Amino acid sequence: MVITIYILAAIVCAALPFVIRRKGVAAVSTFCFVAFQLFFSGWALFNKGVTVAGFFTADALGLLMLSCLAIVVLPTTIHSGLYLREDRADASSCSIYAASYVLLIAALSLGYLSNHIALTWVFTEVTTLSAAMLIYHHRNRQALEGTWKYVFVCAISVTFVFIGILLISLSLLHAGSSDLSYESLALHAAALDGFWLKLGFIFIVVGYTAKMGLFPMFTAGIDAKDNAPAPIAALLASVLVNLGFVGIYRTYSVVSATPLCSWSRVLLTVLAFITLFVATAYMLRVRNIKRMLAYSGIEHMAIVTLGIAAGRVGCYAAILHIVMHTFVKSGLFLHFNQLYRVFKSKMADAMGGYFNYYPFGAMVLLLGVVSIVAVPPSGLFVSEFMIFKAMFGAGHFALLALALILLTVLIWAFVRNFLKIIFIPLPQDNLPSAVRISPWESVTQLLLFAVAIYIGYAAPPAVMELIGEAAAFVR
Amino acid sequence: MTDIVLIVFLMTLLYMAIANRMRSYVKILAVQGVLLFVVAVLQLKEMNAFNLVWILLETLAFKSVAVPAVLLHTINRNHITREAEPFLPHFVSLIITALIVVGSFLLAEMINDSFLDKTFFVAAVSAIFFGLYFIASRRKLLSHVMGYMVIENGVTVLALAVGNEMPLLINLGVMLDIFASVLILGIFINKIGDVFRDADVEDLTELKD
């Protein structure tokens, strides 16, 4: 019942601004939808484990991701409003922005809660559509190039996931069932046909890497985050990535109950290492701040994948990591707009001495940088440490050493650029003109970073319990 | 009978590897749509009438009429040159395509499965990998779109193979087809064509690291 109302509300709130192209309509329907989203998340939290409409279950993983979305959606909505005002967007592009924004959030929520392998896939497809409209917001050549690459790569990856589902359905036919819900797959895990499951798992993982940001399909996401408005990039780099993770993790939890478990861990580890290597290589040469943040997201997803490949303890740490990453990364992307307004550029070379122009913002950015590179007091430090401990416990010493070396290089490249932006003044001849930014705009990011630290060091028992339950999906 | 149709489907892939006009590709895609229609008629005997009509309509009306018509319209309106400008000579293309087909046969030999007809598997896997190769080896953006359509056709073949047991998946496959094609072609016709005209991959190099 609630889910039907939620879907109807999403459709109405997305259709209204699309039909009536007025700024007021766009604002009102977005705010109504966000209010509804919060209500829906709250309802789901109080109805843990309940299955509604047959296809949506409020299980631990879904609830965690839904709560992350509910927390991130508030600041991104505020900053979307600020962004559109600053950008002097016309009524038509405001309306399309609002409609796609609502559609994206609704598709994400429903994707998290889907208990059917095909339904997760359907909502992933819907996020491609809505994200493409948002990436194209600026309607210039670069935005078009980014959108085209994103749509094309996502179309291929979505097709890959579908092939994977077809192959897994073949594997399930051997077990004498045709019910493709995760529950039924887990129930028949022992009788699934190994060959088809193997092939299907490869296709599904490769397909979802486009959303999660792992090798081989990560490229689309980088261009998308570079070209999308910063509040949208914040969503793409955090909650959309989580949907890719949910897709991979739920399938992995089925595979982990079969004899293919250790094979699937090798596959995930290999993908994670190639990703980590690629992220390090690019981080050394990229000068564009937004792309740097996007590559940092890829690095964190590689760490998360290493975590889930390291067994039960690793899964706990990986889910904790992805939850905190959601807050920190979205905060950094939201801060990008303030940085951009001071320096009028995306390039690290044109930025410097941020402390002199906007001290409060510089402090927030510094906290964000410390948080994202997982140095204490960052919450990510806790989870990253746990992941490495899990790898150590699993006996992967050489892999661990390699990962730590790559991470050291990557963090050096990342921090070098950001410390320059914050502390080292620009040469006298190209100083930016003074811009006044209200410190209130940076408060939202400060809160997001604070939430990550809070969860890292003093997580409420309820959250830890949820993470523990989600980690227990994997045998 | 389905075997013959699927082998003709494989032959269209080989022809696509050596054809060098954009219009030939469009025609091949239309023919593939018709072939899929025939396969669907022969294969889906256990499906209920409403569902069957819906799938047949998709293969015939959408795949072999609507999509080719839109592609032709795009070629004409944007004055896209006739030549496909592949990166590799046709001879090499043909060899690679043949290797893909042979590889799929070898892969199919490993399978001993009562639920899946091997010919379906060979046709589907060949089409999927041929589509990927086609995308990688052509310069024009519109031929990338066509390569994607070939992948879609391969997926449809695979979905038809399990269609009797899993009608849900066949419907989802149809949905994927329509959704992705409309999304990709929609962007192409509305935007890329206007901005980049005779677009090829060299135009899309602004975003890089």
Interface residues (C-beta under 8 A of the other chain):
Chain A: A118 W121 V122 E125 T128 L129 A132 Y136 R141 Q142 L144 E145 G146 T147 W148 K149 V151 F152 A155 I156 V158 T159 F162 I163 I165 L166 S169 L170 L173 H174 S178 L180 D193 F195 W196 I222 D223 D226 N227 Y282 R285 V286 N288 R291
Chain B: M110 I111 D113 F115 L116 I128 L132 I135 L141 H144 Y148 I151 E152 V155 L158 A159 V162 E165 M166 L168 L169 L172 G173 M175 L176 F179 A180 L183 I184 I187 K191 I192 V195 D203 L204 E206 L207 D209
